[in-house]
Each structure stands twice: as structure tokens, then as C-alpha cells.
């Protein structure tokens, strides 16, 4: 790249676009937002093409000292690269999905989305832990505004609930970050990832970070803000919330919780597995009885994130790789499902499943695309969902056969609620005349959905494109976790320590 600061450029382009949108009329603001997100997508592709697979772990690094040990430090590894690509891929889709549905305060709306893109890329690229925290928490603000201003009838309640849930956990994390900086003498994320914190401190630090990341995922039982936020958010808000914002918690776990606190991660492995199994089964059962399409897909997101957390804490390469592919796959498929809901909502202005039925007759192209993403969500071979679930469950099985069995049960339930949803919407008699009169998808809607179809197929048919950049980083993390990893189903034996803790106890006894 010849020293070109591409990561700073990817932050600057949408930031300048956001400022310009604030002072532009509606039509101009839409064009500025679309151009800014497309430029960032091109920069992301250039970033991917120039990423040296198998090279240095941290690439495209930028660093400038600011004040009191706080640095403007950017850089990515393969894990961050893939999540940045997911972000820049979905942002033009969000702008296109809002092209006609948002008619009030368009400039501010587009500025909020562009600001969110800045903050999401910043989270994945930050190499200073204080800079990471600023990006991580500031992302709350534009999403809060998007739900609270452009959301549904109950938007104020949903936006406050979203803000309070996600903020409270992060206050505890800030205290832990400050202690870590004082203890280690550095704010560098790569340095902290290899720093050995005292085992007794790791437990409290892990819990502090978990308080924030569990809400962001979200994990059961702190997931209740998500269905309300999805139902009230505009279509594009749901797309970016499900597509990228839910991945911030998973990224936090794989970047901070696991490498920085390996002994505590092993100690709490049983807790993560228990919460993951409950999430997969319980939220799948809740999804089965939903009448609102957005709520059903929202609960399915909690179930899929349960598989992600189980894979992350399986303490093996397959689990980690599967969790990352699951995050990427879910980012594409759930975003597309919310887009599919938005397509028919724009025509009939209701998300009630009972108001539809038989629309495959008058909307065959829409029904075909909706069916494709329904199958991808279930995990049909050839789609990204199959690769993600297979790898994740293979890793979980090595750690605990019981956890793998329960998570597989959740996948079966996932097939039940997704096929039930599709049958009630697309098939059956056309009992509602207004639904029967809806036109098929437009050119604009094709342009939004077809790229996600192609990306989902690409990941399903040739996942190596996405796994190769991450493989070295996952291997480094796996080596870091090796000394702490429990064996078999041992983590379910309450009170049983990690191998490192047991060795320490044995030494004390001698």
C-alpha cells in the first residue's frame, strides 16, 4: 500500500459524508450517503486484496501519540478484516433500503448511518484499548437516535431500553480497562493480549468484560432489549443491528476475554455453555409462537448467537473458526431476512404474519429469494449457514458432547420456526386481497438482495476465502488458550479448576 493510511481513510470518508449530509436536502443527502458507503466498500476490497495471508499478524498499522499514554493506533488482523468487510458490505444496502421509506429528516438519518459506519470500523481497527472503548460505546448513540426518531409507535421505550441495557454493562468494563492499563503499563491491545494478568485478577476482569459483551451479543437472559429494538427500528436499522452490531460482543470475546484472561475463560466455560444451551433452545421455542415477523427473526438471532458463544468457548480451532464463520453468515442472512420483511412491510405496512399468505402467486421472485434465505438460516448445504453450524458444532462436540446435542436440538427447532414462517407467508390460500395485490420486487430491491445471495453462496461453496485470512490468528489464540483448556466434559464439574490452577495448587501442597 506504499504507506497509505487506508484505515484512517475508511474512517474519514463516512465521517466527511455524515457532516455533508447534515447540511444537505433529502435527495442530495441520499446520494452523498450512497457514494460514501460505496467508496468505503471499494477501500475495503482494496484492503482485503492487499492483506498478506500468512504474513505479519497485525497489518496496515498506524500510530500517533496523543496524550498521557493514549494513542491513535489502528491495525487489523484477519479476524478484524472479515468483520470490517461485513460492515462495509452491508452499509450501502442499508442506504438503499432507506431510499424511499425514510421521508422525514433524511439528512440526519443518513448522517447517523455514516457515523455508525465510522464507529463500527473503528471498533474492529482500534489497537489502543481506550480508543476501542470510545468507538465501542459511541456506537450506541447513532443506533439510539435511529430507533428513537425514525422507529415505530413504541420507539421511545425501545430506544431507552436498548441504551440502558448496553450502557450499564460497559461502565463496569471501563473500570476493568483502567485497572488493566495501570497494572500492565500499556494501552496497546496486541501487548495486552499476551500479558499475563494474575489468575485471581483474571476472574474479576473477565466478569467485568462479560457484563458488556453478553449484552451486546446478546446472551440469555440479557437479550430482552433485542426484540423490542428490532420491532421498532426501521428496516435498515434492523439490518445493521443484526448484521454488525450484534457481532461487537463476539469480537470483544475473541479479542479481549479469551486471550487476555485465558484461565478465567476456562473457569467460566461451564457458565457460557449453560447460557448458550438455554439461549439456543428457549429462544427457538419463543420464536415458534411469534405473530410478528421481526420478533421471530430477532429471537432466532439470539439462538444463533448462542451457537457462536458455545463455539468461542469450546477451546479448539474448529469452534473458534466456526464461531467466526457463524458471525459472518448470520450477519448476511439475518440482514437479508430483515430486508425481506421490509420489502412487504413497505407495501402493506404490517408485520403480522396472519395478514399475508399465498404471496408466492403474485410475488414469485420475492418468494424465491425469501426461500433461499430461509434455507440459509436453517443451514442448507451449499449456503453459509451450513458451513458455520457444522464447524461450530464440531468444535463444541470436542469440548462437550452434551452441549453439542442441545445446540443441535436448537437447529432442528430453527428449521421448524423458519419453515413455519415461510409457509404462512408465501403459501396457502390468498385470504387477504391487499396482500394478493402486492407487486413483485423492484429493480432497487433486486440490487439490495442479489449481492447478499451471491455472498451467502460464496461462503457456503468456498468458505476458504473467508477462513484463510483468519486461520493464523485463530491458531495463535488457540496456542494461547492451550494451557488453560479443560478436557472433555470436565468443565461441567463444578469447582474443578483449570489445568494451570490445579498445577499451582499441587505446587502449593508440596
C-alpha positions in Angstrom: 0.0 0.0 0.0 3.1 2.3 0.0 2.3 3.6 3.5 -1.1 4.9 2.5 -3.2 5.1 5.7 -6.2 3.1 4.3 -7.8 2.5 7.7 -7.8 6.2 8.5 -9.2 6.9 5.1 -12.0 4.4 5.7 -12.9 6.3 8.9 -12.6 9.7 7.2 -14.8 9.1 4.2 -18.1 8.3 6.0 -17.2 11.0 8.6 -17.0 13.7 6.0 -20.1 12.3 4.3 -22.0 12.5 7.6 -21.1 16.1 8.1 -22.1 16.9 4.5 -25.5 15.1 4.9 -26.4 17.3 7.9 -26.3 20.4 5.6 -28.0 18.8 2.5 -31.5 18.4 1.3 -33.1 15.0 1.2 -32.2 14.0 -2.4 -28.6 15.2 -2.1 -28.1 13.5 1.4 -29.2 10.2 -0.1 -26.6 10.5 -2.9 -23.8 11.6 -0.5 -24.5 8.6 1.8 -24.6 6.1 -1.0 -21.4 7.4 -2.6 -19.6 7.5 0.8 -20.6 3.9 1.6 -19.6 2.7 -1.9 -16.2 4.4 -1.6 -15.7 2.6 1.7 -16.7 -0.7 0.1 -14.1 -0.2 -2.6 -11.5 0.7 0.0 -12.5 -2.5 1.9 -12.0 -4.6 -1.2 -8.5 -3.0 -1.7 -7.8 -3.7 2.0 -8.7 -7.4 1.5 -6.8 -7.7 -1.8 -3.6 -6.3 -0.1 -3.9 -8.3 3.1 -0.9 -10.7 3.4 -2.4 -14.1 4.3 0.2 -15.8 6.4 2.2 -12.6 6.9 2.5 -10.5 10.0 -0.4 -10.8 12.4 -1.0 -7.0 12.5 -1.1 -5.2 9.2 -1.9 -1.7 7.9 -0.8 -0.3 11.4 -1.0 3.4 12.1 0.1 5.0 15.3 0.2 8.6 16.6 0.8 9.5 20.2 -1.9 11.8 21.6 -1.7 12.5 25.3 -0.9 10.7 28.6 -0.2 7.3 27.0 -3.4 7.4 24.9 -2.5 6.6 21.3 -4.4 6.9 18.0 -3.4 3.3 17.0 -5.1 1.4 14.2 -4.3 -2.0 12.7 -6.0 -5.2 11.7 -5.6 -8.9 11.7 -7.6 -11.4 9.7 -10.5 -11.5 12.2 -10.9 -7.7 12.1 -10.6 -7.7 8.3 -13.5 -10.0 7.8 -15.7 -8.0 10.2 -14.8 -4.8 8.6 -15.7 -6.3 5.2 -19.1 -7.3 6.6 -19.6 -3.8 7.8 -18.7 -2.0 4.5 -20.7 -4.6 2.5 -23.9 -4.0 4.4 -23.8 -0.2 4.7 -24.7 0.6 1.0 -27.5 -2.0 1.4 -28.8 0.0 4.4 -28.8 3.2 2.5 -30.6 1.6 -0.5 -33.2 0.1 1.9 -33.9 3.6 3.2 -34.1 5.3 -0.2 -37.9 5.6 -0.3 -39.1 4.6 3.1 -37.5 7.4 5.0 -39.0 10.8 4.2 -38.5 12.9 7.3 -35.2 14.4 8.4 -33.4 12.5 5.7 -30.1 14.3 6.1 -29.9 13.5 9.8 -30.9 9.9 9.2 -28.1 9.4 6.6 -25.6 11.1 8.8 -26.5 8.7 11.7 -25.8 5.7 9.5 -22.5 7.1 8.2 -21.4 7.9 11.7 -22.3 4.4 12.7 -20.0 3.1 9.9 -17.2 5.2 11.3 -17.6 3.7 14.8 -18.0 0.1 13.7 -14.9 0.2 11.6 -13.1 1.9 14.5 -14.1 -0.9 16.9 -12.5 -3.5 14.6 -9.4 -1.5 13.7 -8.6 0.1 17.1 -5.3 -1.1 18.6 -5.4 1.1 21.7 -7.8 -0.3 24.4 -9.1 3.2 25.3 -9.7 4.1 21.7 -11.5 0.8 21.3 -13.7 1.7 24.3 -14.6 5.1 22.8 -15.6 3.6 19.5 -17.4 0.7 21.2 -19.6 2.9 23.4 -20.1 5.7 20.9 -21.8 3.2 18.6 -24.8 3.4 21.0 -25.6 7.0 20.1 -26.5 6.7 16.4 -28.4 3.5 16.9 -30.3 5.1 19.8 -31.2 8.0 17.5 -32.2 5.8 14.6 -34.6 3.8 16.8 -35.9 6.8 18.8 -36.5 9.2 15.9 -37.3 7.0 12.9 -38.7 3.9 14.7 -42.3 2.6 15.2 -45.0 3.7 17.6 -43.3 2.4 20.7 -39.9 3.7 19.7 -39.1 5.7 22.8 -39.5 2.7 25.1 -37.4 0.5 22.8 -34.6 3.1 22.4 -34.3 3.8 26.1 -34.2 0.0 26.9 -31.5 -0.5 24.2 -29.4 2.4 25.6 -29.7 1.5 29.3 -29.0 -2.3 28.8 -25.9 -1.7 26.7 -24.5 1.2 28.7 -24.8 -0.2 32.2 -22.6 -3.3 31.5 -20.0 -1.1 29.8 -19.4 1.1 32.9 -18.1 -1.9 34.7 -15.8 -2.7 31.7 -14.3 0.8 31.8 -13.3 0.3 35.4 -11.6 -3.0 34.5 -9.8 -1.4 31.5 -8.4 1.3 33.7 -7.1 -1.3 36.2 -5.5 -3.3 33.3 -3.7 -0.2 32.0 -2.3 0.6 35.4 -1.3 -3.0 36.0 0.4 -3.6 32.6 1.6 -0.1 31.9 0.3 -0.1 28.4 -2.9 0.6 26.4 -1.8 -1.4 23.4 -4.2 -4.2 22.6 -1.6 -6.5 21.0 0.6 -6.1 24.1 -2.4 -6.7 26.5 -3.3 -9.9 24.5 0.0 -11.5 25.5 0.2 -10.0 29.0 -0.2 -12.5 31.9 -2.6 -11.0 34.4 -2.6 -12.6 37.9 -5.1 -15.5 38.0 -7.0 -14.1 40.9 -7.5 -10.8 39.0 -8.5 -12.5 35.8 -11.8 -13.7 37.3 -12.9 -10.2 38.1 -11.7 -8.7 34.9 -13.4 -11.4 32.9 -16.7 -10.8 34.6 -16.4 -7.0 34.0 -15.9 -7.5 30.3 -18.6 -10.2 30.2 -21.1 -7.7 31.6 -20.7 -5.7 28.5 -20.1 -8.3 25.8 -23.0 -10.5 27.0 -25.5 -7.7 26.5 -24.1 -6.8 23.1 -24.3 -10.4 21.7 -27.0 -10.6 23.3 -26.9 -13.7 25.5 -29.7 -15.1 27.5 -31.1 -13.7 29.9 -29.9 -10.1 29.0 -31.4 -10.4 25.5 -34.8 -8.9 26.1 -33.9 -5.5 24.6 -33.3 -7.0 21.2 -36.8 -8.0 20.1 -38.1 -4.5 21.1 -35.3 -2.8 19.3 -35.8 -4.8 16.1 -39.6 -4.4 16.0 -39.4 -0.6 16.5 -36.3 0.1 14.3 -36.7 1.0 10.6 -35.7 -1.8 8.2 -32.2 -0.5 7.7 -31.8 -0.2 11.5 -32.6 -3.8 11.9 -30.3 -4.8 9.1 -27.2 -3.1 10.7 -28.2 -4.1 14.2 -28.5 -7.8 13.3 -25.8 -7.7 10.7 -22.9 -6.0 12.6 -23.8 -4.5 16.0 -24.6 -8.0 17.5 -21.1 -9.1 16.4 -19.4 -6.5 18.6 -19.9 -8.7 21.6 -18.4 -11.8 19.9 -15.5 -9.7 18.6 -14.9 -8.5 22.2 -14.8 -12.0 23.5 -12.4 -13.3 20.8 -10.2 -10.1 21.1 -10.2 -9.5 24.9 -11.9 -12.1 27.1 -10.2 -15.2 25.7 -6.6 -14.1 25.0 -6.3 -11.7 28.0 -8.0 -13.9 30.6 -7.5 -17.5 29.4 -7.6 -19.0 32.9 -10.8 -17.2 33.8 -12.3 -18.1 30.4 -11.7 -21.8 31.2 -13.1 -21.3 34.7 -16.3 -19.9 33.4 -16.6 -22.2 30.4 -19.4 -24.1 32.1 -21.3 -20.8 32.5 -21.0 -19.9 28.9 -22.1 -23.3 27.7 -25.1 -23.4 30.1 -26.3 -19.9 28.9 -25.6 -20.8 25.3 -27.7 -24.0 25.5 -30.6 -22.2 27.2 -30.5 -19.5 24.6 -30.5 -21.9 21.7 -33.5 -23.9 22.9 -35.6 -21.4 24.8 -35.4 -18.5 22.3 -36.1 -21.0 19.5 -39.3 -22.1 21.3 -40.3 -18.5 21.8 -39.8 -17.8 18.1 -42.2 -20.6 17.3 -45.1 -18.7 18.9 -44.5 -15.2 17.5 -47.0 -13.4 15.4 -44.7 -10.6 14.3 -42.1 -11.5 11.6 -39.4 -9.2 13.0 -39.8 -10.6 16.5 -39.5 -14.1 15.2 -36.2 -13.3 13.3 -35.0 -11.4 16.4 -35.4 -14.4 18.6 -33.7 -16.6 16.0 -30.7 -14.2 16.2 -30.4 -14.9 19.9 -30.4 -18.6 19.2 -27.7 -18.3 16.5 -25.6 -16.1 18.8 -25.9 -19.0 21.4 -24.0 -21.2 18.9 -21.4 -18.5 18.4 -20.6 -18.2 22.2 -20.5 -22.0 22.6 -18.1 -22.2 19.7 -15.9 -19.4 21.0 -15.5 -21.1 24.4 -15.0 -24.7 23.0 -11.3 -24.0 23.3 -10.3 -25.5 20.0 -9.7 -24.4 16.4 -12.9 -25.7 14.9 -15.0 -24.0 17.5 -13.2 -20.6 17.0 -13.3 -20.9 13.2 -17.0 -22.0 13.3 -17.9 -19.1 15.6 -16.3 -16.6 13.3 -18.0 -18.0 10.2 -21.3 -18.1 12.1 -20.9 -14.4 12.8 -20.2 -13.6 9.2 -23.0 -15.9 7.9 -25.5 -14.6 10.4 -24.6 -11.1 9.5 -25.5 -11.7 5.9 -28.5 -14.0 6.3 -30.3 -12.2 9.2 -29.7 -8.8 7.4 -31.3 -10.3 4.3 -34.3 -11.7 6.3 -35.0 -8.3 7.8 -34.7 -6.8 4.3 -37.3 -9.4 3.1 -39.6 -8.3 5.9 -39.0 -4.7 4.9 -40.0 -5.3 1.3 -43.5 -6.5 2.1 -43.8 -4.1 5.1 -43.3 -1.2 2.6 -46.3 -2.5 0.6 -48.7 -3.4 3.4 -47.4 -1.6 6.4 -47.8 -4.5 8.8 -45.5 -7.3 10.1 -48.3 -9.5 11.3 -47.8 -13.0 9.8 -51.6 -13.6 9.6 -52.0 -10.6 7.2 -50.1 -12.4 4.5 -50.4 -15.8 2.8 -50.1 -17.1 -0.7 -47.9 -14.3 -1.9 -45.8 -16.7 -3.9 -48.6 -16.4 -6.5 -48.3 -12.6 -7.1 -44.6 -12.2 -5.9 -42.8 -15.3 -7.2 -39.3 -13.6 -7.4 -39.7 -12.4 -3.8 -40.9 -15.8 -2.6 -37.8 -17.4 -4.3 -35.3 -15.1 -2.6 -37.1 -15.3 0.7 -37.0 -19.1 0.5 -33.3 -19.0 -0.2 -32.5 -17.0 2.9 -34.9 -19.2 4.9 -32.9 -22.2 3.9 -29.6 -20.4 4.6 -30.8 -19.6 8.1 -31.7 -23.3 8.7 -28.2 -24.4 7.4 -28.9 -25.9 4.0 -25.7 -27.4 2.5 -24.3 -25.0 -0.1 -25.1 -21.9 1.9 -23.0 -20.1 4.5 -25.3 -21.4 7.4 -24.3 -25.0 6.8 -20.5 -24.3 7.0 -21.0 -22.1 10.1 -23.1 -24.6 12.0 -21.1 -27.7 11.0 -17.8 -26.1 12.1 -19.2 -24.7 15.3 -20.9 -27.9 16.4 -17.8 -29.9 15.5 -15.8 -27.7 17.9 -18.5 -27.8 20.6 -18.7 -31.6 20.3 -14.9 -31.9 21.1 -15.5 -29.9 24.3 -18.8 -31.4 25.4 -21.0 -33.9 23.7 -24.0 -32.8 25.8 -23.6 -29.2 24.7 -23.4 -30.2 21.1 -26.5 -32.3 21.4 -28.5 -29.5 22.9 -27.3 -27.0 20.3 -28.2 -29.4 17.6 -31.7 -29.6 19.0 -31.9 -25.8 18.7 -31.0 -26.1 15.0 -33.9 -28.6 14.5 -36.2 -26.1 16.2 -34.8 -23.4 13.9 -35.9 -25.4 10.9 -39.4 -25.6 12.5 -40.0 -21.9 13.1 -38.4 -20.7 9.8 -40.3 -23.2 7.6 -43.5 -22.4 9.6 -43.0 -18.7 9.0 -42.3 -19.2 5.3 -45.4 -21.5 4.8 -47.7 -19.0 6.5 -46.4 -16.0 4.4 -45.7 -17.5 1.0 -48.1 -20.5 0.6 -51.7 -21.3 1.4 -54.8 -19.5 0.2 -54.8 -15.8 -0.5 -57.4 -14.7 2.0 -56.3 -11.0 2.1 -57.0 -9.1 -1.0 -54.5 -6.3 -0.3 -51.7 -8.9 0.1 -52.7 -10.6 -3.1 -52.4 -7.3 -4.9 -48.8 -6.5 -3.9 -46.4 -6.1 -6.8 -43.2 -8.2 -7.0 -39.8 -6.8 -6.0 -38.5 -3.8 -7.9 -35.1 -3.2 -9.5 -33.9 -1.4 -6.4 -34.9 -4.3 -4.2 -33.1 -6.8 -6.6 -29.9 -4.7 -6.3 -30.2 -4.9 -2.5 -30.9 -8.7 -2.2 -29.0 -10.3 -5.0 -25.5 -9.3 -3.8 -26.3 -10.9 -0.4 -27.5 -14.1 -2.2 -24.2 -14.3 -4.0 -22.1 -13.6 -0.9 -24.1 -16.3 1.0 -23.5 -18.9 -1.8 -19.8 -17.9 -2.0 -19.3 -18.5 1.7 -21.2 -21.8 1.5 -19.4 -23.2 -1.6 -15.9 -21.9 -0.9 -15.5 -20.9 2.7 -11.7 -21.0 2.4 -11.8 -17.4 1.1 -13.1 -16.2 4.5 -11.2 -18.7 6.7 -7.7 -18.2 5.2 -7.2 -14.7 6.5 -8.3 -15.7 10.0 -6.6 -19.0 10.3 -3.2 -17.8 11.5 -4.9 -15.5 14.1 -7.1 -18.3 15.4 -4.1 -20.6 15.6 -2.3 -18.0 17.7 -5.3 -17.7 20.0 -5.6 -21.4 20.3 -2.0 -21.7 21.3 -2.6 -19.0 24.0 -5.6 -21.0 25.3 -3.9 -24.4 25.2 -2.5 -24.4 28.8 -5.9 -23.4 30.3 -8.2 -25.5 28.1 -10.4 -28.1 30.1 -10.6 -31.6 28.7 -13.8 -33.2 27.6 -16.9 -32.6 29.7 -14.7 -31.7 32.8 -15.9 -28.1 32.7 -19.3 -29.2 33.9 -17.8 -30.5 37.2 -18.5 -27.5 39.4 -15.4 -26.4 41.4 -12.9 -28.1 39.1 -10.1 -25.7 38.2 -8.2 -25.3 35.0 -5.0 -27.3 34.5 -2.9 -24.2 35.4 -4.8 -23.7 38.6 -4.6 -27.4 39.5 -0.8 -27.4 38.9 -0.5 -24.3 41.1 -2.5 -25.9 43.9 -0.4 -29.1 43.6 2.8 -26.9 43.9 1.4 -25.2 47.0 0.7 -28.6 48.6 4.3 -29.8 48.0 
